[in-house]
Amino acid sequence: MQVLGNSGEDEMVACFLSGELSSKRFGQRLRSHLAVAEQSEQLLTQPDLSDAGANSARRALLAATRGYGENRDLFENFPDQVTWIRALLSAREAAGVRYVDYSYWAELSGGSRRPTDAAARIEAGLRAFDVPNEQFVDAAQALLRGERFPPLILAGENHDNLVCLEGHLRLTAYALAGFPTDIECLIGTAPTLGRWAQ
């Protein structure tokens, strides 16, 4: 792992929301919450991390959509105090990252929650809950054409036991493409993250 520098909660929240804004699955819900909060997409597409009010608005948005800071949904058992860094992971390190403990990702990976196992099953034509795999194949092809993806967000008790918090589709695409490059990530660690990163 190559550490690029320190990060923090505000950057993680901004990065998370930016990733979800571009998601076919989560983007529309996020836009609806932005409209209710009378905020423009620029809050997410051009985040100013020095603006305390904007940081607060993004935290409220992540709380509303994903339970951040409220001990629910994706962030159930997620601690308040997490140390964040920016880093590059090698192919070997990225292959060791596990998916979040969610039925779709467990099924896609054959129960291992490993992206390499999911990639092998996708290549074999297997689907999770009959959901098509084209999104993963398309993203892997984009990677091989040289497209760069936003950072993944990973978390765990330490750097050797990481779970994907945001970026599952991208992580799967990297595995399908054979991890052609080092992967930029935001990584959060805390002694109590084991309760979340099971």
Summary of the structure (lengths in Angstrom):
residues: 198
radius of gyration: 16.3
end to end distance: 21.8
largest distance: 48.2
contacts: 590
relative contact order: 0.17
helix: 45%
strand: 16%
